Every structure is written in structure tokens, then in C-alpha cells.
Amino acid sequence: MSTTMSGTGSTRVAPHEHQEGATTRAIEEFTSRVPSGTYLSVALGAIGLSAAMHVMGRKDDAQFVGQWVPTILLLGIYNKMVKQHGSD
């Protein structure tokens, strides 16, 4: 039951119409075993590492590592959502 949005030419997929690919399913199965707190711990570790690098005068490296934090937290949120609601 795909429907085409008028004027845009793109197709929307109705809920439960599309099945995830085998690779996506395997990744989600593997990552669902990781406790949610792990992502928070790794993000806090990245903050600490970034702060330590900044104090040591490695400001460019500190910024690089500090930019990992939002990505790690978003991966944790995605992981939590997949655990609670599933991917399909």
C-alpha cells in the first residue's frame, strides 16, 4: 500500500509494509545486547578525555573528541528506541 505524495514524486511506506534488510536486522540484534548505560558512560568518557586534552594544550584534538559526544548519545537513543519499539 504505497502512496505517492502529490507533486514531490516520492513514495511513502505504510507502517509494517517494509521489512528491514538482513544487515540492519543483524546490527540491531547485536547492538540491542549493549546496555543503554554504556552509551552514556562512553559519552561521559569522551567528555573527560576532551577536557584532559584541552588542559594538556591539545585543543584541536580536544574539539575533535568532544564532537563525538552528541553522536554517541544519539546512538544510545536509537538503541533504546529499537529495544522498546522494535525496528519494524
C-alpha positions in Angstrom: 0.0 0.0 0.0 2.5 2.6 -1.1 1.2 6.1 -1.8 2.8 8.8 -3.9 2.9 12.3 -2.4 1.4 14.7 -4.9 3.9 17.0 -6.6 7.0 15.5 -4.9 7.3 12.2 -6.7 8.5 10.5 -3.5 6.8 7.4 -2.1 5.8 6.9 1.5 5.7 3.4 3.0 2.8 2.5 5.2 3.6 1.1 8.7 4.6 -2.6 8.7 4.8 -2.6 4.8 8.6 -2.5 4.6 10.9 -5.2 6.2 14.4 -4.2 7.3 17.3 -5.7 5.4 19.3 -8.6 6.8 22.3 -6.3 7.6 20.2 -3.8 9.5 18.5 -6.6 11.4 21.9 -8.2 12.3 23.3 -4.8 13.5 20.2 -4.1 15.6 20.3 -7.6 17.1 23.9 -7.1 18.1 23.6 -3.6 19.5 20.4 -4.5 21.4 22.7 -6.5 23.7 24.6 -3.4 24.7 23.2 -1.9 27.9 21.8 1.7 27.4 24.0 3.0 30.2 27.1 2.0 28.2 26.4 4.8 25.7 26.1 7.3 28.5 29.3 6.1 30.1 31.2 6.3 26.8 29.9 9.8 26.2 31.0 10.9 29.6 34.4 9.3 29.0 34.7 11.3 25.8 33.8 14.5 27.7 36.5 13.7 30.2 39.1 12.8 27.5 38.3 16.0 25.7 38.7 18.1 28.9 42.0 16.4 29.7 43.3 17.1 26.1 42.2 20.7 26.4 44.1 21.1 29.7 47.2 19.5 28.1 47.1 22.1 25.3 45.9 19.7 22.6 42.9 22.0 21.8 42.3 20.7 18.2 42.3 17.1 19.4 40.0 18.1 22.3 37.5 19.6 20.0 37.6 16.5 17.7 36.9 14.1 20.6 34.3 16.5 22.1 32.3 16.3 18.9 31.9 12.5 19.4 29.6 13.1 22.4 26.3 14.0 20.6 26.8 11.2 18.1 27.4 8.6 20.9 24.3 9.9 22.7 22.2 9.7 19.6 23.3 6.1 19.0 22.2 5.4 22.6 18.8 7.0 21.9 18.4 5.0 18.7 19.4 1.8 20.6 16.9 2.5 23.3 14.1 3.1 20.8 14.8 -0.1 18.9 14.8 -2.0 22.2 11.4 -0.5 23.2 9.6 -0.4 19.9 11.5 -2.7 17.6 12.7 -1.8 14.1 9.7 -2.9 12.1 
